[in-house]
Amino acid sequence: MYAVTVSIRGDLLRATDRLDSAGLIDILWAHALPQDRLEHIAKHIGDDTVDIKLFVKSDTPENAYQTAARICQSALQTSSSLAGWRLINDDQANGVIRISQAR
């Protein structure tokens, strides 16, 4: 199992409500498919940045990364509750999406 941390940021130029913690988790679960093998979601909500940790059963870190990114992108693109929020950077090499093996 891999823990993939994805960071999203609110658009400070748009009027957005503060994210509801439980609502965010529900939205992400709604965008996960059974084949994603998502086990758990944790989050840390700051003023304009949210760090989401998705625990994904996967054979490789790359597959876990792709699964987590797909779930988050799907939620961001289709949920009105997440209007004005976006991935900070979808560049794994820069460490914005961090992957670690969960034990």
TAQUIDA-V69503 format. One record per helix or strand. SS is the DSSP state (H for helix, E for strand). FROM is the first residue (numbers start at 1). TO is the last residue. Records with the same first field share a line. If there is no record, write none. Layout:
SS = FROM-TO / FROM-TO
This chain:
E = 2-10 / 38-45 / 49-56 / 85-87 / 98-101
H = 21-31 / 34-36 / 61-78 / 80-82 / 92-94
